[in-house]
Amino acid sequence: MTVNDSADATEPNFEHQPKRPPEPSMSLVRQWMAILSVSFGAFALVTSEFLPVGILTLIAQDLNISEGSAGLMITVPAISGAVAAPLVAVWFSHIQRQRILWTAMTLMIVCHGVMYVAPQFWLILLSRVFLGIAITAFWAIAISLSARLAPKGVSIGLSTSIIVTGITLATTLGVPIGTWLGEALGWRTAFASMMGLGVVALIWQAWALPTLPAAQEKVGFKDLLEIFRFSNARLGIIVLILAVIAHFGTFTYVRVLFEQGGNYSSAFFSSLLLMYGVGGLVGNWLAGYGASKQVHTTFLVVMISLFAMLLLATLMTTNATGSVVLMLFWGLIFAAIPVCANVWMFMTVPHLMEDGTGSAMIVFIFQSMIAVGSFFGGIAVDHVGIHSLMYGAALLPLLSVVLLLVFKKHSAHLVMAEPSA
């Protein structure tokens, strides 16, 4: 892998635009089915990753562990995923892209089979280690394929939003339905249902995905650091780090927040998760549109909103109406974060996003910060309480706002560069 040595490492290098591969001999319908199969895979994996959020207290009570300890079910796959991200990018750079996606879905199915029958918590955590690897392998490839899989004429912003919609639908449908199953039939049944999602995703992708050749040039570990040479990329990464820590440091324990705030029933909490997902569905498409037009302004608005939401969250959970508004708003904000981050990187370092090294580093950072947020959030919940956690986390997006304003002149010009035909 080589980069134009004359490129200014502080500005986007638009000479390296994402290039579409030769058009596959597929119908337009089949092309759409291919990109939608990746989105469904995202739906299955993200539902699997964050299902413990909805049934956290059920797991803690059944296994006789603290809520903070149960939160390790979010932390552990994030850690293993972060470790796996650079390894996937380097070791699997020569493997056809669709085969990596198939392997990730297969690993997900096996992991949930283990979780369903595991008699002890440590074995559940071990299976979550491998789930984190599957999630990272999938995401390290999925986002980099957004320009390759979309039908001709579809923008990177739109194709990225379509794939990321799988995340939104996971929160809209997957986690709420999984939570309902956990309440009605037991939390192990909820995990077993994830096996079914994995099977559907694997069959769909096996049918729909064309052959997707690997990168033509071998990727080395040093290539993964290339993204940090660009000042705008560094700014986007810092904002992403702060946003992800703030979100997952608090949302992992959202059930604790509502149980301590309003003493709501389990059924009402499931409906609140549904509201979170509905908000996310709106936020995903708004962010896709806004980021394609002006990513700096969109990211700034998202960070201001995240700050305000975390600051007011404990007040809004004291009544049902406020709780519904909070979850709708929270879902809208979070859905916008990965869209803004990925579009920012496509505008800043399109060549690195295309070859997979940029997306691998974004996955590494995202998963690492999930681990950091959920881990320290668990410590805060167990020792200082959920309210103090919410107020402390609000400082992180506030810092992001300051950074985006201070460095506005360096990044406000970013405009989506569409792939050439």
FIMAR-353299 format. One record per residue (C-alpha): residue number from 0; residue in one letter; x, y negated, z. Coordinates in pm, 1 decimal, always signed. Layout:
N
resi | resn | px | py | pz
NUM | A | X | Y | Z
...
***
This chain:
421
resi | resn | px | py | pz
0 | M | +0.0 | +0.0 | +0.0
1 | T | +136.1 | -341.4 | -93.2
2 | V | +24.0 | -695.0 | -38.1
3 | N | +117.4 | -994.8 | -244.4
4 | D | +418.0 | -1125.1 | -56.3
5 | S | +352.2 | -1476.3 | -182.2
6 | A | +7.4 | -1481.9 | -28.8
7 | D | -45.1 | -1735.5 | +243.8
8 | A | -94.1 | -1525.1 | +553.6
9 | T | -306.1 | -1796.5 | +710.0
10 | E | -570.9 | -1807.8 | +437.9
11 | P | -785.0 | -1555.6 | +248.8
12 | N | -618.1 | -1400.2 | -49.9
13 | F | -893.3 | -1396.3 | -312.2
14 | E | -666.4 | -1251.0 | -578.7
15 | H | -742.1 | -913.9 | -420.9
16 | Q | -1114.8 | -894.4 | -485.4
17 | P | -1304.5 | -571.5 | -420.8
18 | K | -1330.1 | -386.4 | -749.5
19 | R | -1618.6 | -157.4 | -832.1
20 | P | -1516.0 | +190.4 | -943.5
21 | P | -1638.9 | +309.9 | -1281.6
22 | E | -2016.5 | +339.7 | -1270.3
23 | P | -2110.0 | +697.6 | -1175.4
24 | S | -2332.6 | +892.7 | -1411.0
25 | M | -2625.9 | +855.3 | -1173.9
26 | S | -2968.4 | +707.4 | -1211.6
27 | L | -3051.4 | +384.2 | -1034.8
28 | V | -3271.5 | +577.4 | -793.5
29 | R | -2988.1 | +816.5 | -713.6
30 | Q | -2753.4 | +524.9 | -651.1
31 | W | -2997.0 | +377.3 | -400.7
32 | M | -3042.6 | +716.2 | -239.2
33 | A | -2666.4 | +739.4 | -196.3
34 | I | -2633.3 | +413.5 | -5.2
35 | L | -2948.1 | +489.7 | +195.9
36 | S | -2803.1 | +828.4 | +293.0
37 | V | -2508.9 | +646.5 | +449.4
38 | S | -2748.2 | +414.2 | +629.1
39 | F | -2938.7 | +714.8 | +765.1
40 | G | -2612.6 | +867.3 | +881.7
41 | A | -2546.3 | +543.3 | +1068.5
42 | F | -2893.3 | +571.0 | +1220.1
43 | A | -2826.5 | +924.0 | +1346.3
44 | L | -2481.7 | +847.0 | +1487.7
45 | V | -2571.6 | +518.4 | +1654.4
46 | T | -2881.0 | +674.1 | +1810.6
47 | S | -2656.1 | +949.9 | +1944.6
48 | E | -2400.3 | +703.1 | +2075.7
49 | F | -2642.3 | +480.2 | +2264.4
50 | L | -2919.6 | +719.8 | +2363.3
51 | P | -2772.8 | +741.7 | +2718.6
52 | V | -2862.7 | +373.1 | +2766.0
53 | G | -3232.9 | +460.3 | +2764.8
54 | I | -3205.5 | +765.8 | +2991.3
55 | L | -2913.0 | +657.1 | +3208.1
56 | T | -3090.4 | +673.9 | +3541.8
57 | L | -3251.3 | +1008.4 | +3451.2
58 | I | -2910.3 | +1160.4 | +3384.9
59 | A | -2761.6 | +1006.9 | +3700.2
60 | Q | -3043.9 | +1139.5 | +3918.7
61 | D | -3042.4 | +1487.8 | +3766.3
62 | L | -2664.4 | +1529.2 | +3786.9
63 | N | -2638.8 | +1350.6 | +4122.2
64 | I | -2392.7 | +1086.9 | +4002.7
65 | S | -2391.9 | +706.8 | +4023.6
66 | E | -2532.8 | +491.5 | +3745.6
67 | G | -2185.5 | +351.7 | +3684.5
68 | S | -2051.1 | +705.5 | +3642.1
69 | A | -2331.6 | +791.1 | +3400.7
70 | G | -2223.6 | +488.1 | +3200.0
71 | L | -1907.9 | +684.4 | +3113.1
72 | M | -2122.9 | +854.3 | +2849.6
73 | I | -2092.6 | +526.4 | +2659.4
74 | T | -1733.0 | +453.9 | +2760.8
75 | V | -1581.5 | +793.6 | +2673.0
76 | P | -1685.7 | +814.2 | +2304.6
77 | A | -1579.8 | +452.1 | +2263.3
78 | I | -1230.8 | +534.8 | +2391.0
79 | S | -1190.8 | +845.0 | +2175.7
80 | G | -1331.6 | +653.7 | +1880.3
81 | A | -1083.9 | +372.4 | +1928.7
82 | V | -793.5 | +617.9 | +1941.6
83 | A | -922.1 | +801.4 | +1633.8
84 | A | -974.0 | +492.3 | +1416.1
85 | P | -611.4 | +435.8 | +1307.7
86 | L | -550.7 | +810.7 | +1283.0
87 | V | -845.4 | +858.1 | +1048.9
88 | A | -729.4 | +570.0 | +830.8
89 | V | -376.4 | +711.8 | +796.7
90 | W | -414.9 | +1090.3 | +812.2
91 | F | -731.8 | +1109.8 | +603.4
92 | S | -642.9 | +841.8 | +348.5
93 | H | -593.1 | +1109.5 | +80.3
94 | I | -927.1 | +1286.2 | +138.2
95 | Q | -1235.1 | +1214.2 | -70.2
96 | R | -1457.9 | +972.7 | +115.1
97 | Q | -1777.1 | +1179.3 | +98.8
98 | R | -1603.6 | +1477.4 | +261.1
99 | I | -1511.8 | +1264.8 | +563.3
100 | L | -1874.7 | +1159.1 | +601.9
101 | W | -1990.6 | +1522.5 | +582.0
102 | T | -1735.7 | +1626.5 | +843.8
103 | A | -1848.0 | +1348.5 | +1078.1
104 | M | -2212.5 | +1457.1 | +1055.3
105 | T | -2119.9 | +1821.9 | +1116.1
106 | L | -1917.6 | +1730.0 | +1423.8
107 | M | -2211.4 | +1527.9 | +1555.0
108 | I | -2442.0 | +1829.8 | +1525.8
109 | V | -2200.8 | +2054.6 | +1717.1
110 | C | -2145.5 | +1797.2 | +1991.9
111 | H | -2515.6 | +1766.5 | +2065.2
112 | G | -2553.3 | +2140.5 | +2078.5
113 | V | -2291.3 | +2143.9 | +2353.8
114 | M | -2458.6 | +1854.6 | +2538.3
115 | Y | -2790.3 | +2038.6 | +2535.9
116 | V | -2652.2 | +2345.5 | +2716.6
117 | A | -2362.2 | +2196.6 | +2918.4
118 | P | -2406.9 | +2283.5 | +3288.9
119 | Q | -2167.0 | +2019.0 | +3423.4
120 | F | -2107.4 | +1650.6 | +3362.5
121 | W | -1741.0 | +1692.5 | +3266.3
122 | L | -1839.8 | +1918.0 | +2975.9
123 | I | -2091.8 | +1661.2 | +2858.1
124 | L | -1818.9 | +1397.5 | +2865.8
125 | L | -1588.0 | +1628.3 | +2670.1
126 | S | -1847.4 | +1667.4 | +2398.0
127 | R | -1886.7 | +1289.6 | +2393.7
128 | V | -1512.5 | +1264.4 | +2325.3
129 | F | -1562.0 | +1447.1 | +1996.3
130 | L | -1877.8 | +1250.9 | +1922.1
131 | G | -1667.9 | +934.5 | +1942.9
132 | I | -1427.1 | +1078.0 | +1685.6
133 | A | -1718.6 | +1157.9 | +1454.1
134 | I | -1859.8 | +806.7 | +1490.9
135 | T | -1525.2 | +645.2 | +1414.6
136 | A | -1456.4 | +868.6 | +1114.3
137 | F | -1795.7 | +771.8 | +976.3
138 | W | -1766.3 | +397.7 | +1032.0
139 | A | -1406.0 | +378.9 | +912.2
140 | I | -1537.9 | +493.1 | +574.5
141 | A | -1898.0 | +370.1 | +560.0
142 | I | -1838.9 | -5.6 | +560.1
143 | S | -1556.1 | +18.5 | +306.4
144 | L | -1798.5 | +199.9 | +73.2
145 | S | -2057.4 | -78.2 | +75.7
146 | A | -1922.6 | -231.1 | -246.0
147 | R | -1864.7 | +107.7 | -414.0
148 | L | -2204.4 | +264.1 | -352.2
149 | A | -2440.0 | -26.7 | -412.1
150 | P | -2602.8 | -54.5 | -755.7
151 | K | -2452.9 | -306.1 | -993.2
152 | G | -2553.1 | -662.8 | -913.6
153 | V | -2607.3 | -601.8 | -541.6
154 | S | -2389.6 | -827.4 | -325.0
155 | I | -2148.5 | -705.6 | -58.8
156 | G | -2351.5 | -896.7 | +198.8
157 | L | -2670.4 | -712.8 | +102.3
158 | S | -2509.2 | -370.3 | +69.7
159 | T | -2338.0 | -414.2 | +407.5
160 | S | -2671.5 | -514.8 | +559.4
161 | I | -2836.5 | -203.0 | +414.5
162 | I | -2579.7 | +24.5 | +576.4
163 | V | -2585.3 | -169.3 | +903.0
164 | T | -2966.0 | -142.4 | +900.1
165 | G | -2904.0 | +211.7 | +1020.8
166 | I | -2778.9 | +57.8 | +1346.3
167 | T | -3089.7 | -153.9 | +1373.1
168 | L | -3325.3 | +135.9 | +1305.1
169 | A | -3139.9 | +338.4 | +1567.5
170 | T | -3235.8 | +77.9 | +1825.0
171 | T | -3580.3 | +20.3 | +1673.1
172 | L | -3680.3 | +387.3 | +1653.6
173 | G | -3400.8 | +622.9 | +1755.3
174 | V | -3321.6 | +512.4 | +2111.3
175 | P | -3683.9 | +430.7 | +2208.1
176 | I | -3812.1 | +764.2 | +2075.4
177 | G | -3519.4 | +947.1 | +2232.4
178 | T | -3595.2 | +771.2 | +2561.1
179 | W | -3959.7 | +874.7 | +2536.3
180 | L | -3854.5 | +1235.4 | +2470.6
181 | G | -3621.7 | +1219.5 | +2769.0
182 | E | -3902.0 | +1093.3 | +2991.0
183 | A | -4154.7 | +1348.5 | +2864.8
184 | L | -3947.0 | +1662.2 | +2804.5
185 | G | -3619.0 | +1602.0 | +2983.2
186 | W | -3300.4 | +1422.4 | +2887.3
187 | R | -3143.3 | +1738.8 | +2744.3
188 | T | -3428.9 | +1768.0 | +2494.6
189 | A | -3354.0 | +1414.1 | +2383.0
190 | F | -2997.4 | +1519.7 | +2303.5
191 | A | -3120.1 | +1831.1 | +2123.4
192 | S | -3332.6 | +1612.5 | +1895.0
193 | M | -3011.6 | +1444.2 | +1778.4
194 | M | -2907.8 | +1774.0 | +1622.6
195 | G | -3209.1 | +1752.5 | +1394.3
196 | L | -3117.6 | +1402.6 | +1284.1
197 | G | -2765.8 | +1518.4 | +1208.4
198 | V | -2887.9 | +1807.1 | +993.8
199 | V | -3114.5 | +1579.1 | +789.0
200 | A | -2832.1 | +1327.2 | +738.4
201 | L | -2586.5 | +1597.5 | +632.6
202 | I | -2824.0 | +1750.6 | +376.7
203 | W | -2917.2 | +1408.3 | +238.2
204 | Q | -2555.5 | +1300.9 | +197.3
205 | A | -2452.3 | +1634.6 | +44.9
206 | W | -2716.5 | +1583.0 | -223.3
207 | A | -2693.4 | +1206.8 | -280.9
208 | L | -2328.9 | +1106.8 | -250.3
209 | P | -2114.3 | +1111.9 | -563.0
210 | T | -1748.2 | +1204.2 | -557.1
211 | L | -1572.7 | +913.0 | -389.4
212 | P | -1196.6 | +925.6 | -450.5
213 | A | -958.6 | +833.7 | -172.7
214 | A | -732.5 | +530.6 | -183.9
215 | Q | -476.3 | +552.5 | -462.7
216 | E | -194.0 | +443.2 | -236.0
217 | K | -85.9 | +615.3 | +82.8
218 | V | -173.5 | +426.4 | +399.0
219 | G | +77.2 | +393.9 | +683.6
220 | F | +28.5 | +279.7 | +1041.1
221 | K | +201.2 | -51.6 | +969.1
222 | D | -59.1 | -124.0 | +700.7
223 | L | -327.5 | -127.7 | +969.4
224 | L | -164.7 | -435.7 | +1121.7
225 | E | -179.4 | -630.1 | +796.6
226 | I | -515.6 | -779.9 | +892.3
227 | F | -353.7 | -972.0 | +1178.7
228 | R | -136.5 | -1172.8 | +936.3
229 | F | -437.9 | -1384.2 | +837.0
230 | S | -541.1 | -1660.9 | +1076.3
231 | N | -909.2 | -1650.6 | +983.0
232 | A | -911.9 | -1275.1 | +1031.9
233 | R | -755.8 | -1318.5 | +1375.6
234 | L | -1022.9 | -1571.5 | +1468.8
235 | G | -1300.3 | -1337.0 | +1356.9
236 | I | -1144.2 | -1052.1 | +1555.2
237 | I | -1123.5 | -1257.9 | +1874.7
238 | V | -1487.4 | -1363.6 | +1843.5
239 | L | -1586.7 | -1001.6 | +1779.6
240 | I | -1391.2 | -880.9 | +2085.3
241 | L | -1559.4 | -1129.6 | +2316.7
242 | A | -1905.7 | -1057.9 | +2175.0
243 | V | -1878.4 | -679.9 | +2200.3
244 | I | -1745.3 | -684.3 | +2557.1
245 | A | -2025.9 | -917.9 | +2663.9
246 | H | -2296.0 | -712.6 | +2494.4
247 | F | -2194.9 | -362.0 | +2597.3
248 | G | -2081.6 | -468.8 | +2941.3
249 | T | -2443.3 | -564.7 | +3007.4
250 | F | -2667.5 | -369.8 | +2769.8
251 | T | -2527.4 | -34.7 | +2883.1
252 | Y | -2696.8 | -106.2 | +3217.0
253 | V | -3011.8 | -273.0 | +3085.3
254 | R | -3231.2 | -9.0 | +3248.5
255 | V | -3079.3 | -102.6 | +3583.4
256 | L | -3153.4 | -468.6 | +3507.8
257 | F | -3523.6 | -402.5 | +3452.6
258 | E | -3564.7 | -156.3 | +3736.3
259 | Q | -3417.1 | -406.6 | +3980.9
260 | G | -3586.2 | -708.6 | +3825.3
261 | G | -3946.8 | -612.5 | +3763.9
262 | N | -3993.3 | -254.8 | +3883.1
263 | Y | -4146.0 | -166.5 | +3547.3
264 | S | -4265.2 | +181.7 | +3460.7
265 | S | -4063.2 | +413.8 | +3239.7
266 | A | -4325.5 | +383.6 | +2965.6
267 | F | -4293.4 | +5.5 | +2964.7
268 | F | -3915.6 | +28.3 | +2948.4
269 | S | -3945.5 | +249.7 | +2637.5
270 | S | -4163.9 | -17.7 | +2478.3
271 | L | -3904.5 | -279.8 | +2568.3
272 | L | -3640.4 | -80.1 | +2382.9
273 | L | -3875.4 | -78.3 | +2086.0
274 | M | -3898.2 | -457.5 | +2106.0
275 | Y | -3517.9 | -470.6 | +2112.5
276 | G | -3512.1 | -271.4 | +1791.8
277 | V | -3775.0 | -485.4 | +1623.1
278 | G | -3570.1 | -792.7 | +1702.9
279 | G | -3264.5 | -616.3 | +1565.7
280 | L | -3438.8 | -540.9 | +1237.7
281 | V | -3508.6 | -910.2 | +1189.7
282 | G | -3163.4 | -1011.7 | +1306.4
283 | N | -2990.6 | -773.3 | +1067.8
284 | W | -3150.9 | -923.4 | +758.6
285 | L | -3128.4 | -1281.9 | +878.6
286 | A | -2758.6 | -1236.0 | +950.8
287 | G | -2700.0 | -1070.1 | +614.6
288 | Y | -2857.1 | -1366.1 | +437.3
289 | G | -2703.8 | -1634.6 | +655.9
290 | A | -2353.5 | -1486.5 | +665.4
291 | S | -2344.1 | -1452.1 | +288.3
292 | K | -2418.3 | -1824.1 | +259.5
293 | Q | -2217.6 | -1964.1 | +552.5
294 | V | -2061.3 | -1709.5 | +783.5
295 | H | -1899.0 | -1960.9 | +1019.9
296 | T | -2225.9 | -2134.8 | +1104.3
297 | T | -2409.9 | -1804.2 | +1133.5
298 | F | -2150.0 | -1657.1 | +1370.1
299 | L | -2153.9 | -1977.9 | +1576.8
300 | V | -2533.7 | -1969.2 | +1614.4
301 | V | -2518.2 | -1601.8 | +1715.9
302 | M | -2260.1 | -1670.6 | +1987.6
303 | I | -2455.6 | -1966.9 | +2126.2
304 | S | -2764.1 | -1747.4 | +2136.1
305 | L | -2581.8 | -1463.9 | +2312.0
306 | F | -2455.5 | -1705.2 | +2577.5
307 | A | -2802.9 | -1845.5 | +2641.6
308 | M | -2963.6 | -1502.7 | +2649.7
309 | L | -2720.4 | -1355.8 | +2904.7
310 | L | -2746.9 | -1664.7 | +3121.5
311 | L | -3128.2 | -1648.6 | +3134.7
312 | A | -3173.1 | -1269.8 | +3133.8
313 | T | -3218.8 | -1223.8 | +3507.1
314 | L | -3491.7 | -1490.5 | +3514.1
315 | M | -3680.2 | -1341.1 | +3220.4
316 | T | -3706.6 | -992.9 | +3370.4
317 | T | -3931.8 | -1114.5 | +3652.1
318 | N | -4243.9 | -1086.2 | +3433.7
319 | A | -4362.8 | -873.2 | +3143.9
320 | T | -4385.9 | -1151.6 | +2886.6
321 | G | -4038.0 | -1277.3 | +2958.2
322 | S | -3905.2 | -921.2 | +2937.9
323 | V | -4054.2 | -868.9 | +2591.9
324 | V | -3913.8 | -1200.0 | +2466.7
325 | L | -3573.6 | -1117.2 | +2616.7
326 | M | -3549.7 | -780.7 | +2442.1
327 | L | -3667.8 | -915.5 | +2107.3
328 | F | -3407.6 | -1191.7 | +2128.6
329 | W | -3134.5 | -956.3 | +2251.0
330 | G | -3195.2 | -716.2 | +1963.9
331 | L | -3187.0 | -998.2 | +1710.7
332 | I | -2855.7 | -1126.1 | +1846.7
333 | F | -2677.0 | -792.9 | +1863.3
334 | A | -2781.6 | -684.2 | +1514.2
335 | A | -2622.6 | -1000.4 | +1379.5
336 | I | -2282.1 | -936.3 | +1538.6
337 | P | -2154.6 | -644.4 | +1322.0
338 | V | -2302.3 | -800.9 | +1007.8
339 | C | -2128.3 | -1132.9 | +1072.2
340 | A | -1800.7 | -962.8 | +1164.1
341 | N | -1788.7 | -742.7 | +854.6
342 | V | -1897.0 | -1016.3 | +613.0
343 | W | -1637.0 | -1246.3 | +773.5
344 | M | -1369.1 | -987.8 | +700.4
345 | F | -1490.7 | -926.6 | +345.0
346 | M | -1455.6 | -1300.8 | +285.1
347 | T | -1119.3 | -1328.3 | +459.6
348 | V | -933.8 | -1009.2 | +365.2
349 | P | -1139.7 | -836.8 | +91.8
350 | H | -844.9 | -626.1 | -26.5
351 | L | -797.3 | -476.0 | +320.1
352 | M | -1168.1 | -402.2 | +358.9
353 | E | -1170.2 | -229.1 | +22.0
354 | D | -877.7 | +5.0 | +92.9
355 | G | -1017.6 | +97.7 | +434.8
356 | T | -738.8 | -36.3 | +656.4
357 | G | -935.9 | -346.9 | +748.9
358 | S | -1254.6 | -155.5 | +827.5
359 | A | -1054.6 | +99.0 | +1030.0
360 | M | -914.9 | -178.4 | +1246.5
361 | I | -1260.0 | -331.0 | +1291.1
362 | V | -1390.1 | +8.0 | +1405.5
363 | F | -1089.7 | +43.2 | +1640.2
364 | I | -1155.7 | -298.3 | +1791.3
365 | F | -1531.2 | -243.5 | +1815.8
366 | Q | -1497.9 | +94.7 | +1985.4
367 | S | -1222.9 | -26.5 | +2217.6
368 | M | -1433.5 | -317.1 | +2334.4
369 | I | -1737.7 | -93.4 | +2386.6
370 | A | -1518.2 | +108.6 | +2621.2
371 | V | -1387.6 | -200.4 | +2798.9
372 | G | -1731.8 | -355.1 | +2835.5
373 | S | -1916.9 | -43.2 | +2951.4
374 | F | -1636.4 | +58.3 | +3190.3
375 | F | -1597.9 | -274.8 | +3367.0
376 | G | -1971.9 | -329.3 | +3349.7
377 | G | -2015.4 | -4.4 | +3541.0
378 | I | -1770.5 | -117.6 | +3806.5
379 | A | -1956.0 | -448.7 | +3836.8
380 | V | -2295.6 | -279.7 | +3863.7
381 | D | -2174.5 | -48.7 | +4140.5
382 | H | -1991.9 | -318.2 | +4338.7
383 | V | -2133.9 | -667.9 | +4277.5
384 | G | -2471.4 | -597.9 | +4118.7
385 | I | -2636.4 | -639.9 | +3782.0
386 | H | -2715.0 | -1011.3 | +3824.7
387 | S | -2353.6 | -1110.0 | +3884.8
388 | L | -2256.0 | -898.9 | +3584.6
389 | M | -2496.9 | -1088.0 | +3357.0
390 | Y | -2369.2 | -1429.8 | +3467.0
391 | G | -2004.3 | -1328.5 | +3432.7
392 | A | -2056.2 | -1177.6 | +3087.1
393 | A | -2215.1 | -1501.6 | +2963.6
394 | L | -1875.7 | -1671.6 | +2985.7
395 | L | -1737.9 | -1458.9 | +2700.6
396 | P | -1966.0 | -1579.5 | +2418.3
397 | L | -1922.7 | -1931.6 | +2556.2
398 | L | -1549.3 | -1894.9 | +2495.2
399 | S | -1628.5 | -1771.7 | +2142.4
400 | V | -1830.6 | -2086.4 | +2077.5
401 | V | -1537.7 | -2302.2 | +2186.0
402 | L | -1298.7 | -2115.3 | +1955.8
403 | L | -1531.2 | -2136.4 | +1655.7
404 | L | -1573.4 | -2510.5 | +1707.9
405 | V | -1204.0 | -2578.3 | +1763.3
406 | F | -1100.2 | -2387.5 | +1451.0
407 | K | -1398.5 | -2486.2 | +1237.8
408 | K | -1188.4 | -2671.2 | +980.3
409 | H | -995.4 | -2349.5 | +905.4
410 | S | -1294.7 | -2121.8 | +850.9
411 | A | -1600.5 | -2330.3 | +764.7
412 | H | -1512.6 | -2301.7 | +393.6
413 | L | -1547.8 | -1923.4 | +376.9
414 | V | -1781.3 | -1824.6 | +95.6
415 | M | -1875.4 | -1474.5 | -16.9
416 | A | -1674.1 | -1363.2 | -316.7
417 | E | -1873.8 | -1104.2 | -507.7
418 | P | -1709.9 | -791.4 | -648.1
419 | S | -1617.3 | -802.7 | -1009.3
420 | A | -1783.1 | -568.4 | -1252.1
***
